[in-house]
Amino acid sequence: MLLWLFISYVGGITLFMHRHTIEGQTIYHSHFYSGSADSPNHSHTSQQCKVITALSLYIALAATMAAMVVAPLFKVAAVINDTARNITQQSQQLHLLRAPPVFI
């Protein structure tokens, strides 16, 4: 299901790119539709174009913010992983020492 959703999303944003000229401005966007890229057989109102622009900006901003939050977390995870590996190696070396002699 997740794979199908991903394929549909990528297909929708890459295969169905088209443009509209509304109020003298050319707007490029993509979504599923039937028609050619130069003359899609549908139109959008200026309000719909504003919503499309706002959603695109929101998605781009959310992706950027997520990357800014996740990147430092990966660095912290790498440091924790290296520290745990070092502690494990040091504790394994301690197990190789022999016990002190016992006097009976």
Helices and strands as residue ranges (DSSP letters): H 2-15, E 17-22, E 25-30, H 46-94
